[in-house]
Amino acid sequence: MAIEIRPVTAAETKEYLRVLPYVNGFPQEEPEPSAWYAGSAAWPPQVPRTEQLEQDAAELLTDWFRPQAAFVDGKIAGGSAIVSVEVTVPGGRQVALGGVTSTAVLPTYRRRGLLRQIMGAMLDDCRERGEFLAGLSASEGTIYGRYGFSPATFQHRWEVRRTDVAFRDDFTDTGSLDLVDSAEAGVVWPVLHEQVRAVRVGEISPLPGKWQNLAALPADGSGPAHHLVHRDTTGAVDGAAIFRLPWSPDPALAGVLQVEAFEALTPVAYRALWALLLDFDLTKRVVAARRPVDEPLRWMLTNPRALKLTRTRDNLWLRILDVRRALEARTYAATDVLVLEVDGHGRWRLDAAPDGAACTATDADADVSLTVNELGSLYLGGVRASELMYAGRVVERTAGSVSRLDALLRQDRAPHNAVGF
Ligand SMILES: CC(C)(COP(=O)(O)OP(=O)(O)OC[C@H]1O[C@@H](n2cnc3c(N)ncnc32)[C@H](O)[C@@H]1OP(=O)(O)O)[C@@H](O)C(=O)NCCC(=O)NCCS
């Protein structure tokens, strides 16, 4: 069996795409806002017809989609791709991220090390391009830790019964709400998302074309997408939501309002949008599947338990490819100096401050020892070093250093990415 790992050429893209439908079984706990989350196409892909393959292959031939494949005896047996996106890191810099996506190995070639080799080639490619972070969202939690990836953002699914909703405080909306069509939503969302990702740690830049197809968001049994926008007193959009009202013959499932996307730049927009969505006539339940873990909504309710968390899931997994550049790219919540020993990736003196950091190789004794996996989880501030220390994954070498590391990495809001790749 002759194995060759290399980038997929234009002529081979169709063959690569034929491998992808074997990503069946991708966990879809419910009608997923997958089209919203990762683009306009439904996921997982169906076994494509030839003409569909040709169209997809033509669309994929871009400089931001970099597929690599394992060729076994000249034929593609598995593949994966890096998409070039940006992620917002603490301090607000939007840095290049090699986003691993569209990964599959044919069932007849699994567990022979093909993904391992493909991943090695893709991460080398990222390094050569100067990308010091790679990321992905994982189909299964057991696959990617071995390649140095680790969860850095998390998301909640929650639901609330409409009859349980009572707001604590009277609230006057100083702005206005409006239902708009998908064409207008297609104008609103790109601007709003840019404003959101400028300030939200963990948020990802949209893939090209993402906003062009809001009208084509598939109905997938959940009914059409509805677009709600909020404007401030000057008429500027400061929040928006996409929701559906799926019909069901089953009384237990009927009357659900499914929130597919929700962004608010201000507390007023946040409260106004939820006030409408949570008191929508003829609905019984509101479900939101991809929400930040520090959702403020519960604090608006007289009964905070009315908001029931039904799932927590890891979302963005990070792989730090260059420790020095990664640590110097973000800012810190305090001023301190710590020596970090990153197994297999050197020992680093981190001079951290609120306006940035210097990271230099050192022989000094380490304050904290960890691997690149733990560093990936800590990097955006969504996981605490003390939590990982109790799990035996971060080792404190000098007393108090893990608390000091937590104080440096802390973020006001939990990192979150509402869009993916
Ligand atoms: C996940 C997938 C791409 C792995 O490809 P593969 O070529 O079989 O992986 P490898 O042989 O290189 O595996 C490397 C290691 O990971 C392990 N591994 C691979 N897939 C695994 C899985 N799903 N669960 C647990 N371990 C897994 C292998 O046993 C091997 O372990 P080792 O290092 O101890 O030998 C393949 O199983 C697949 O196509 N699965 C269905 C689609 C999917 O889940 N895609 C990922 C989308 S995010």
The ligand as a MOL file (V3000), in Angstrom:
LIG
                    3D

  0  0  0     0  0            999 V3000
M  V30 BEGIN CTAB
M  V30 COUNTS 48 50 0 0 0
M  V30 BEGIN ATOM
M  V30 1 C -11.8820 10.5550 12.5160 0
M  V30 2 C -11.1950 9.9390 11.3140 0
M  V30 3 C -11.0050 10.9900 10.2280 0
M  V30 4 C -9.8430 9.3640 11.7620 0
M  V30 5 O -9.1240 8.9310 10.6290 0
M  V30 6 P -8.0990 7.7210 10.7260 0
M  V30 7 O -7.2140 7.7730 9.5280 0
M  V30 8 O -8.8180 6.4810 11.0040 0
M  V30 9 O -7.2440 8.1470 12.0100 0
M  V30 10 P -5.7960 7.6200 12.3800 0
M  V30 11 O -5.6610 6.1740 11.9680 0
M  V30 12 O -4.7570 8.5560 11.8450 0
M  V30 13 O -5.8850 7.7620 13.9110 0
M  V30 14 C -4.8620 8.2600 14.7230 0
M  V30 15 C -5.1950 7.8250 16.1170 0
M  V30 16 O -6.5000 8.2790 16.4730 0
M  V30 17 C -7.3080 7.1680 16.8870 0
M  V30 18 N -8.6540 7.4820 16.4220 0
M  V30 19 C -9.0000 7.8230 15.1810 0
M  V30 20 N -10.3150 8.0560 15.1100 0
M  V30 21 C -10.7990 7.8750 16.3330 0
M  V30 22 C -12.0960 7.9580 16.8920 0
M  V30 23 N -13.1480 8.2820 16.1430 0
M  V30 24 N -12.2400 7.7140 18.2040 0
M  V30 25 C -11.1550 7.3690 18.9700 0
M  V30 26 N -9.9000 7.2680 18.4920 0
M  V30 27 C -9.7290 7.5230 17.1850 0
M  V30 28 C -6.6950 5.9850 16.2260 0
M  V30 29 O -7.0280 4.7980 16.9080 0
M  V30 30 C -5.2220 6.3170 16.3050 0
M  V30 31 O -4.7750 6.0710 17.6140 0
M  V30 32 P -3.2010 5.8290 17.9300 0
M  V30 33 O -2.5130 7.1260 17.7050 0
M  V30 34 O -3.2210 5.4060 19.3620 0
M  V30 35 O -2.7610 4.7540 16.9790 0
M  V30 36 C -12.0110 8.7560 10.7270 0
M  V30 37 O -12.2010 7.8180 11.7250 0
M  V30 38 C -13.3730 9.1990 10.1880 0
M  V30 39 O -13.4900 9.5080 8.9990 0
M  V30 40 N -14.3970 9.2110 11.0530 0
M  V30 41 C -15.7320 9.6320 10.6490 0
M  V30 42 C -15.7630 11.0910 10.2710 0
M  V30 43 C -15.3290 12.0350 11.3710 0
M  V30 44 O -15.5910 11.8380 12.5360 0
M  V30 45 N -14.6440 13.0870 10.9420 0
M  V30 46 C -14.1880 14.1090 11.8340 0
M  V30 47 C -15.0160 15.3260 11.6280 0
M  V30 48 S -14.5830 16.5640 12.8440 0
M  V30 END ATOM
M  V30 BEGIN BOND
M  V30 1 1 1 2
M  V30 2 1 2 3
M  V30 3 1 2 4
M  V30 4 1 2 36
M  V30 5 1 4 5
M  V30 6 1 5 6
M  V30 7 2 6 7
M  V30 8 1 6 8
M  V30 9 1 6 9
M  V30 10 1 9 10
M  V30 11 2 10 11
M  V30 12 1 10 12
M  V30 13 1 10 13
M  V30 14 1 13 14
M  V30 15 1 14 15
M  V30 16 1 15 16
M  V30 17 1 15 30
M  V30 18 1 16 17
M  V30 19 1 17 18
M  V30 20 1 17 28
M  V30 21 1 18 19
M  V30 22 1 18 27
M  V30 23 2 19 20
M  V30 24 1 20 21
M  V30 25 1 21 22
M  V30 26 2 21 27
M  V30 27 1 22 23
M  V30 28 2 22 24
M  V30 29 1 24 25
M  V30 30 2 25 26
M  V30 31 1 26 27
M  V30 32 1 28 29
M  V30 33 1 28 30
M  V30 34 1 30 31
M  V30 35 1 31 32
M  V30 36 2 32 33
M  V30 37 1 32 34
M  V30 38 1 32 35
M  V30 39 1 36 37
M  V30 40 1 36 38
M  V30 41 2 38 39
M  V30 42 1 38 40
M  V30 43 1 40 41
M  V30 44 1 41 42
M  V30 45 1 42 43
M  V30 46 2 43 44
M  V30 47 1 43 45
M  V30 48 1 45 46
M  V30 49 1 46 47
M  V30 50 1 47 48
M  V30 END BOND
M  V30 END CTAB
M  END
